[in-house]
Amino acid sequence: MDAVPYISVIIPTRARSEFLIHCLDSLRANDYPAREIIVVDQSDDQETAKVVQRAAAYDPLLRYVQSDTTGSSRAQNIALKLARGEVVAITNDDCRVDAHWLTRLAQEFMSDAQVMAVFGPFLPLGLAQRTVAVAALTGNRRRVQRGLQEVWRLGYGGNMAFRRQSVIEAGGWDELLGPNSARGWGCNDSDLIYRVLRRGGLAVYAPDIVVWHVQHYDLRQALRREAAYARGAGAIIAKGLRCGDHRAWRLLAQRLWPVGPGRTWSELRTSLEGGGRWTVILRTLFRLYSLAILIPWGILSSCFQPVLDVEHLLYQGGVTSGEGSADVAQD
């Protein structure tokens, strides 16, 4: 590609205007020339609308969508249907992107037409010790992979981008997965990675494409989120196997190995060097609990959930779903 790709940035949000304003500020600091920002607001109040209205005064390419739906996956599907970009970049309302985020994403997509997905570090903001530990685990070198060589540790939902057409062909986001979904299963980011990359193409992890996540969860909330992710991982594996996708066996092996005893001890030792000893020990024990209980629970419980779109491996919804409503309030 000679011209830079037009990028649509997708931000789902619900009642977190105090975080969203800083996310929008960080995006406005990007000087990338060809982009739009789509905020899909599922809040019950008008605070988010006011924040976006103020931000739109300085950014004519900021689009606001108010929706009566729930669930981040539904919000992302709404934005996907409206997106005009060749590339869709996804971040969260409680994140802040690097000043060169969009430029570096574009460079990776321009490097090879076979690149379908790009990811980068997703680092805690303001917690230096934990940042060191996370950076040590995610890696600091550029990696390129074809297909499903890695899924679970390739990228995070707050810092990922895809060619828009590849997401459409994969069916969009599964609306039964992700924050605020009906079943409470997490892992909608890994699910989309799986369903896009199983169709082929390259995925890139670039260490200079950085997004920071504001740490506003206490330990109990963080563990609850990890439990949702573990159950969601089981649900993803189960639907792949139930739909006859033999590659889901690879997902199962990948999921079990990183949280198995050997890898867990390695991560524990690395994290302890950064401090927070008791927190790290508790989180490590929780990972073992996920391996023994939560992932199998997700697999078994999801067997009672019908897969409505076998072709795209979707429990519910997707880009063809007409559920819910959305009003474009700023365009």
Helices and strands as residue ranges (DSSP letters): E 7-13, H 17-28, E 35-41, H 47-56, E 62-67, H 72-82, E 87-90, E 95-97, H 101-111, E 115-119, E 122-125, H 128-138, E 143-146, E 160-163, H 164-170, H 188-197, E 202-205, E 211-214, H 219-242, H 248-256, H 261-272, H 277-289, I 290-294, H 295-302, E 326-330
